[in-house]
Amino acid sequence: MANTTNKPTVDVHVLTGFLGSGKTTLLKRLLDEYEAQGKKAAVVMNELGDVNLDGLEVESEVPMAEMLGGCICCSIRGDLSMELKLLIDEHQPDVVLIEATGAANPFEMIDGVTETAMYTPVELKSIIVVVDGPELLARSRSGGQTFKLMKEQIRSGTRLLLNKADRLAGEQLVEAEQLIREINGYAPILATVRCAVDSEWLGGIVAFGEAIELHGNGNEKEHSHAKEHVCGPACDHDHHHDHAHHAHHSHEHVMALTHYLSQPVDSHQFEAFLKSLPDNVYRAKGVVTFRDSETASRFLFQYAYKETDFMRITPQGKVHDVAVFIGEHFSREHLLQELAQLETNE
Ligand SMILES: Nc1nc2c(ncn2[C@@H]2O[C@H](COP(=O)(O)OP(=O)(O)OP(=O)(O)O)[C@@H](O)[C@H]2O)c(=O)[nH]1
């Protein structure tokens, strides 16, 4: 990713998985590993309740933002990007780990994290899903809303842990693994007990970061967050509120690309570029400076389903020129080439 700002890009990893699946257990392992490697990690925690019990398990010197009383993906989605920015500004970590409540929909969070890229250099590197093995098998037999949410989480993962393997007999372990593979055909699966990942796995995350490539099986062409969202008692938001505008795409092999623009661009060329985006880029947004407008004005742009929208902004504080693209199976190289062209065209 081109980051033309002078700040280093902060890696972001999302840890998700069903309630009690082992996310905090994994978080602690990752934090220990970052510490061992001399990297500074910060944490965003989201709990459905009003107290952050998991946070108590984390060493007090780790910078932490707590988002309580709701679920990151819907009620406080906008806040996620703000929390991330504040946390990064204040503590300048190398990496941020977001532990999302068992009810959070990962696809909504991708939006929240990528939005942060407009304000500060961040890159979403992976979505790690901790799957509760015994619970998955039990829920797959009973079906229902919870199983749907579990499938949704598994589909979104770039890395999957089949956890609580100690509570699965040999053939159950095979069955759980096959089930996960049917839901997500791409992401590596590792069976674990108490999220005890090996050093190779940890190295992939901690040392190299990994670029994101999200996957899904695309079976559900209509992804309705409202229908599949499962909330706890503390999550009292209206389940039928305005998810429609961002929740009607399938999630097959979802990818996100973040590019920091080094130059102002021409407004007509930029709009033509957005209009010519391939169908498999379904969402783009960001901040641009137009060189052909009088005072090199800044604009917030939105793109969804061939529709573009520009809004003149006068940012308070430092806002970078950045473009974020979300879609399926699109060519990063092709988009980067086109962007480079826009930046050089006079
Ligand atoms: N038997 C068994 N128990 C596990 C395993 N991994 C975690 N646990 C236990 O499961 C419980 C939940 O683990 P956490 O790491 O707190 O799970 P979580 O996903 O953070 O939980 P929430 O924050 O409530 O969603 C704890 O009591 C863990 O000790 C495992 O592999 N096997």
The ligand as an SDF file (V2000), in Angstrom:
LIG
                    3D

 32 34  0  0  0  0  0  0  0  0999 V2000
  -11.9080  -26.7930   27.0450 N   0  0  0  0  0  0  0  0  0  0  0  0
  -11.4510  -25.6770   26.5000 C   0  0  0  0  0  0  0  0  0  0  0  0
  -11.7620  -24.4650   27.0320 N   0  0  0  0  0  0  0  0  0  0  0  0
  -11.2920  -23.3500   26.4310 C   0  0  0  0  0  0  0  0  0  0  0  0
  -10.4740  -23.4210   25.2760 C   0  0  0  0  0  0  0  0  0  0  0  0
  -10.1570  -22.1470   24.9030 N   0  0  0  0  0  0  0  0  0  0  0  0
  -10.7440  -21.3250   25.7910 C   0  0  0  0  0  0  0  0  0  0  0  0
  -11.4150  -22.0400   26.7300 N   0  0  0  0  0  0  0  0  0  0  0  0
  -12.2030  -21.5370   27.8790 C   0  0  0  0  0  0  0  0  0  0  0  0
  -13.3830  -20.9600   27.3730 O   0  0  0  0  0  0  0  0  0  0  0  0
  -13.7620  -19.8370   28.1480 C   0  0  0  0  0  0  0  0  0  0  0  0
  -13.9280  -18.6280   27.2650 C   0  0  0  0  0  0  0  0  0  0  0  0
  -12.6390  -18.2190   26.7610 O   0  0  0  0  0  0  0  0  0  0  0  0
  -12.3360  -16.7210   26.3660 P   0  0  0  0  0  0  0  0  0  0  0  0
  -10.9870  -16.6680   25.8090 O   0  0  0  0  0  0  0  0  0  0  0  0
  -12.6880  -15.8150   27.5000 O   0  0  0  0  0  0  0  0  0  0  0  0
  -13.4360  -16.5460   25.2280 O   0  0  0  0  0  0  0  0  0  0  0  0
  -13.9950  -15.2120   24.5490 P   0  0  0  0  0  0  0  0  0  0  0  0
  -14.2990  -15.5790   23.1500 O   0  0  0  0  0  0  0  0  0  0  0  0
  -13.0710  -14.0920   24.7900 O   0  0  0  0  0  0  0  0  0  0  0  0
  -15.3230  -14.9820   25.3800 O   0  0  0  0  0  0  0  0  0  0  0  0
  -16.3480  -13.7120   25.2760 P   0  0  0  0  0  0  0  0  0  0  0  0
  -15.5350  -12.4910   25.4950 O   0  0  0  0  0  0  0  0  0  0  0  0
  -17.3280  -13.9870   26.3560 O   0  0  0  0  0  0  0  0  0  0  0  0
  -16.9720  -13.7730   23.9300 O   0  0  0  0  0  0  0  0  0  0  0  0
  -12.6820  -19.6690   29.1890 C   0  0  0  0  0  0  0  0  0  0  0  0
  -13.1240  -20.2580   30.3730 O   0  0  0  0  0  0  0  0  0  0  0  0
  -11.5010  -20.4180   28.6100 C   0  0  0  0  0  0  0  0  0  0  0  0
  -10.6550  -20.9180   29.6020 O   0  0  0  0  0  0  0  0  0  0  0  0
  -10.1560  -24.7090   24.7270 C   0  0  0  0  0  0  0  0  0  0  0  0
   -9.4730  -24.8830   23.7270 O   0  0  0  0  0  0  0  0  0  0  0  0
  -10.6840  -25.7820   25.3740 N   0  0  0  0  0  0  0  0  0  0  0  0
  1  2  1  0
  2  3  2  0
  2 32  1  0
  3  4  1  0
  4  5  2  0
  4  8  1  0
  5  6  1  0
  5 30  1  0
  6  7  2  0
  7  8  1  0
  8  9  1  0
  9 10  1  0
  9 28  1  0
 10 11  1  0
 11 12  1  0
 11 26  1  0
 12 13  1  0
 13 14  1  0
 14 15  2  0
 14 16  1  0
 14 17  1  0
 17 18  1  0
 18 19  2  0
 18 20  1  0
 18 21  1  0
 21 22  1  0
 22 23  2  0
 22 24  1  0
 22 25  1  0
 26 27  1  0
 26 28  1  0
 28 29  1  0
 30 31  2  0
 30 32  1  0
M  END
$$$$
